[in-house]
């Protein structure tokens, strides 16, 4: 069998094999991209309404109901005003979000929030 050396270097078989592999890689990329597109769109939509933030917080802190809403509101206050005293932020949250099943006092919310500081 005769080997043909192409102007770009390498044999004709090597070049055709490289082109074949490149074509397959490009097709695989297109397939993966098209199959992931709906998932990425759902993640973006999920994040747009704030649900992703709440879901992530629920996973990490295991709070539910009013306590979760109070903690999320506390985190929002602390992100907006990083110099705010945690106790004052907790008091503001309890004045704003009252009800059964929530934190009984500002110090309880403050204690929990300080243990989960990474969220704010």
C-alpha positions in Angstrom: 0.0 0.0 0.0 1.3 3.4 -1.0 1.4 6.2 1.6 0.5 9.7 0.4 2.0 12.6 2.3 -0.2 15.6 2.2 1.0 19.3 2.0 -0.2 19.9 5.6 2.0 17.2 6.9 1.0 13.7 7.9 -0.4 10.9 5.8 -3.8 11.1 4.0 -5.1 8.4 6.3 -4.1 10.4 9.4 -5.7 13.6 8.1 -8.9 11.9 7.1 -9.0 10.2 10.6 -8.5 13.6 12.3 -11.2 15.1 10.2 -13.5 12.2 11.1 -12.8 12.6 14.8 -13.3 16.3 14.6 -16.6 15.9 12.8 -17.8 13.4 15.4 -16.8 15.7 18.3 -18.7 18.6 16.7 -21.8 16.4 16.3 -21.6 15.2 19.9 -21.2 18.8 21.1 -24.3 19.9 19.1 -26.3 17.0 20.6 -25.3 17.6 24.1 -25.9 21.4 23.8 -29.4 20.8 22.3 -30.3 18.3 25.0 -29.1 20.6 27.8 -30.8 23.7 26.5 -34.2 23.0 28.0 -32.6 22.2 31.4 -30.7 25.4 31.4 -33.8 27.4 30.4 -35.6 25.9 33.3 -32.8 26.7 35.7 -32.7 30.3 34.5 -36.5 30.6 34.8 -36.4 28.9 38.3 -33.7 31.4 39.4 -35.6 34.4 37.9 -38.5 34.2 40.4 -36.3 33.8 43.4 -37.4 30.2 43.9 -33.9 28.9 43.4 -32.6 31.0 46.3 -35.3 29.8 48.6 -34.8 26.2 47.5 -31.0 26.4 48.2 -31.7 28.0 51.6 -34.2 25.3 52.5 -31.6 22.6 51.6 -28.9 24.1 53.8 -30.9 25.2 56.8 -33.9 22.8 57.0 -36.3 25.5 58.0 -39.9 25.5 56.9 -42.9 27.8 57.0 -42.8 31.1 58.8 -39.3 30.5 60.2 -37.9 30.0 56.7 -39.6 33.3 55.6 -38.2 35.1 58.6 -34.7 33.8 58.0 -34.9 34.7 54.3 -36.0 38.2 55.1 -33.2 38.5 57.7 -30.7 37.5 55.0 -32.2 40.1 52.6 -31.8 42.8 55.2 -28.2 41.8 56.0 -27.3 41.7 52.3 -28.8 45.1 51.7 -27.2 46.7 54.8 -24.1 44.7 55.7 -23.3 47.1 58.6 -26.7 46.5 60.2 -26.6 44.9 63.7 -27.9 41.4 63.5 -30.1 41.8 66.5 -31.8 45.0 65.1 -32.3 43.1 61.8 -33.9 40.2 63.7 -36.2 42.6 65.6 -37.2 44.3 62.3 -38.0 40.9 60.8 -40.1 39.7 63.8 -42.1 43.0 63.7 -42.7 42.5 60.0 -43.4 38.8 59.9 -45.4 37.6 63.0 -47.4 34.5 63.5 -47.6 31.1 64.8 -44.7 28.8 64.1 -42.2 31.6 63.8 -39.3 32.6 66.0 -40.5 33.6 69.5 -37.9 36.3 70.0 -35.2 38.2 68.1 -32.4 36.6 69.9 -33.4 33.1 68.7 -33.5 34.3 65.1 -30.2 36.1 65.5 -28.5 33.0 67.1 -29.7 30.8 64.2 -28.7 33.4 61.6 -25.2 33.8 63.0 -24.7 30.0 62.8 -25.8 30.2 59.1 -23.9 33.3 58.3 -22.8 32.1 54.8 -26.3 32.8 53.5 -26.1 36.5 54.2 
